[in-house]
Amino acid sequence: MLYIDSVILNMIEGACRRFQRLTGRTNVWLAVQLTNLSIILYFLWAAAAFWTADAQLRILVGVFCAGLMYVLLQTLFRESIEAYENSAYRRVANGLRNPRRVRDALLRISFLTLAMVFGYAGIVVYMSLHLQILLLTVPLIVLTTAVLYLLACDPLPPCAGKLRVKHQAPATVRADPAISRQS
């Protein structure tokens, strides 16, 4: 399974580097965006799961979600994307690989296995029992797996990105209207 993890990690790192050359955005930026998406899905999942529950349980879940959001704001969202990217750039400039590449391997493998097994089982259970809650559970597992792989990648040095350069170039080449009227 370590070999499969390594192959997937190398493929995702290659895709992240192509994405960075194209847009100028790093794997860290992508991981933060997917984390935000998974947080939104989590709260939707909690709302959908407890929508028909009795009032006390809904209040308890609401308080738990509010507490969770407070903890996320104090921890996860405390440091900016730029700080994470600068840390990754310094590490790469010093010739060091991402420590998460090795440290989080077992966690990535566990989530990858969970995504495959639960994805298949979730589809079978949904098709037979029509439990709509499974439609949000499987994407949460897949998004968490994707974030773990993205965080284990090393970014390229900072660059503007081909798309950004392409869209900014026409604005700087515009002709001066006064010069075109004189000719």
Secondary structure, 3 states (H helix, E strand, C coil): CHHHHHHHHHHHHHHHHHHHHHHCCCHHHHHHHHHHHHHHHHHHHHHHHCCCCCHHHHHHHHHHHHHHHHHHHHCCCCCCHHHHHHHHHHHHHCCCCCCHHHHCHHHHHHHHHHHHHHHHHHHHHHHHHCCCCHHHHHHHHHHHHHHHHHHCCCCCCCCCCHHHHHHHHHHHHCCCHHHHHHC
